[in-house]
Amino acid sequence: MTTRVFTSGRIRQADYDPGSRQLDLHFDNRSVLAYRHVPEEVFRRLCSAPNPATYWEDRIAEEYPKGTPKAPAAGTGSRPPGGVFGEGSD
């Protein structure tokens, strides 16, 4: 899997799996969207775009079918929940 981190803009990280051709986009609000059947060239252009969010809106969002993200959004799933009434949480 290839990962590209962006330091500004709405998209913070893009993960691309060339084997499955899946693109996972991590946003600044911690949501993750996945797209299937994305050609590697589209991922390369996203990474080199002056504004990746605009490229995503114009070239990816409505062009490729949505999928299930391979990795959870940042900050989720780091600690298993306690029991029904919170036992075992400390």
MOHUMO-V147287 format. One record per residue. N is the residue number from 0. RES is the residue in three letters. PSI is psi in radians with two decimals (none if undefined). D_FIRST is the distance of its C-alpha to the first C-alpha in Angstrom with 1 decimal. Layout:
n:N res:RES psi:PSI d_first:D_FIRST
n:N res:RES psi:PSI d_first:D_FIRST
This chain:
n:0 res:MET psi:2.40 d_first:0.0
n:1 res:THR psi:2.33 d_first:3.8
n:2 res:THR psi:2.40 d_first:6.5
n:3 res:ARG psi:2.22 d_first:10.1
n:4 res:VAL psi:2.34 d_first:13.1
n:5 res:PHE psi:2.40 d_first:16.4
n:6 res:THR psi:-0.16 d_first:19.7
n:7 res:SER psi:2.87 d_first:21.9
n:8 res:GLY psi:3.10 d_first:22.3
n:9 res:ARG psi:-0.61 d_first:21.4
n:10 res:ILE psi:2.17 d_first:17.6
n:11 res:ARG psi:-0.50 d_first:16.4
n:12 res:GLN psi:2.53 d_first:12.6
n:13 res:ALA psi:2.21 d_first:10.1
n:14 res:ASP psi:2.27 d_first:6.6
n:15 res:TYR psi:2.26 d_first:5.5
n:16 res:ASP psi:1.86 d_first:4.5
n:17 res:PRO psi:-0.46 d_first:6.9
n:18 res:GLY psi:-0.82 d_first:8.4
n:19 res:SER psi:-0.16 d_first:9.7
n:20 res:ARG psi:0.68 d_first:9.8
n:21 res:GLN psi:2.40 d_first:9.5
n:22 res:LEU psi:2.12 d_first:9.6
n:23 res:ASP psi:2.21 d_first:10.4
n:24 res:LEU psi:2.18 d_first:13.0
n:25 res:HIS psi:2.18 d_first:14.5
n:26 res:PHE psi:2.88 d_first:18.2
n:27 res:ASP psi:-0.30 d_first:20.8
n:28 res:ASN psi:0.21 d_first:22.7
n:29 res:ARG psi:0.20 d_first:19.8
n:30 res:SER psi:2.71 d_first:19.2
n:31 res:VAL psi:2.23 d_first:15.9
n:32 res:LEU psi:2.44 d_first:16.0
n:33 res:ALA psi:2.50 d_first:13.7
n:34 res:TYR psi:2.38 d_first:14.3
n:35 res:ARG psi:2.79 d_first:14.0
n:36 res:HIS psi:0.56 d_first:14.6
n:37 res:VAL psi:2.13 d_first:13.5
n:38 res:PRO psi:2.61 d_first:13.7
n:39 res:GLU psi:-0.58 d_first:11.5
n:40 res:GLU psi:-0.63 d_first:14.7
n:41 res:VAL psi:-0.73 d_first:15.0
n:42 res:PHE psi:-0.77 d_first:11.8
n:43 res:ARG psi:-0.74 d_first:13.2
n:44 res:ARG psi:-0.64 d_first:16.6
n:45 res:LEU psi:-0.80 d_first:15.6
n:46 res:CYS psi:-0.50 d_first:14.3
n:47 res:SER psi:0.01 d_first:17.6
n:48 res:ALA psi:2.51 d_first:19.9
n:49 res:PRO psi:-0.57 d_first:22.8
n:50 res:ASN psi:1.65 d_first:22.3
n:51 res:PRO psi:-0.60 d_first:18.9
n:52 res:ALA psi:-0.69 d_first:20.7
n:53 res:THR psi:-0.71 d_first:23.2
n:54 res:TYR psi:-0.75 d_first:20.8
n:55 res:TRP psi:-0.83 d_first:19.1
n:56 res:GLU psi:-0.74 d_first:22.7
n:57 res:ASP psi:-0.59 d_first:23.9
n:58 res:ARG psi:-0.23 d_first:21.2
n:59 res:ILE psi:-0.84 d_first:18.7
n:60 res:ALA psi:-0.79 d_first:20.6
n:61 res:GLU psi:-0.04 d_first:23.2
n:62 res:GLU psi:-0.48 d_first:21.7
n:63 res:TYR psi:2.56 d_first:18.9
n:64 res:PRO psi:2.51 d_first:19.3
n:65 res:LYS psi:2.64 d_first:18.1
n:66 res:GLY psi:-2.94 d_first:16.0
n:67 res:THR psi:2.21 d_first:15.4
n:68 res:PRO psi:2.49 d_first:12.9
n:69 res:LYS psi:-0.51 d_first:10.5
n:70 res:ALA psi:2.54 d_first:11.3
n:71 res:PRO psi:2.78 d_first:14.9
n:72 res:ALA psi:2.64 d_first:16.3
n:73 res:ALA psi:2.37 d_first:17.0
n:74 res:GLY psi:0.10 d_first:20.3
n:75 res:THR psi:2.64 d_first:20.4
n:76 res:GLY psi:0.27 d_first:20.7
n:77 res:SER psi:-0.41 d_first:21.3
n:78 res:ARG psi:2.22 d_first:24.8
n:79 res:PRO psi:2.55 d_first:26.1
n:80 res:PRO psi:2.74 d_first:29.2
n:81 res:GLY psi:-2.95 d_first:32.7
n:82 res:GLY psi:-2.95 d_first:35.1
n:83 res:VAL psi:-0.69 d_first:37.0
n:84 res:PHE psi:0.33 d_first:39.1
n:85 res:GLY psi:0.08 d_first:36.7
n:86 res:GLU psi:2.57 d_first:37.9
n:87 res:GLY psi:0.16 d_first:35.6
n:88 res:SER psi:-0.17 d_first:34.1
n:89 res:ASP psi:none d_first:35.7
